[in-house]
C-alpha cells in the first residue's frame, strides 16, 4: 500500500511519533535542546532532498539513525 501526503505538514504529523522517540533518545544522552521540529528540519534540508522514492519506513529509519554529530552541527549553525 502506497501512502501519499498532501503536504509536508501532513507527513510531519504522520512521522511525529518517530521524531518524538528520537528526541527522547537524544535527551537521554544529554541533548536537551533538540526538539522534534529541529530533527525534521535537519532531515528535510540535508537528507531528503538527496534521495528519491522514500517510503514511510525509509523516513522513520532515517530519523532513528541520524548521526547526532551532524544534527548538532546543523542546529548550532542554524541558531547562529
HELIX and SHEET records of a PDB file:
HELIX    1   1 UNK A    8  UNK A   28  1                                  21    
HELIX    2   2 UNK A   36  UNK A   42  1                                   7    
HELIX    3   3 UNK A   43  UNK A   47  3                                   5    
HELIX    4   4 UNK A   48  UNK A   50  5                                   3    
HELIX    5   5 UNK A   56  UNK A   64  1                                   9    
HELIX    6   6 UNK A   68  UNK A   78  1                                  11    
END                                                                             
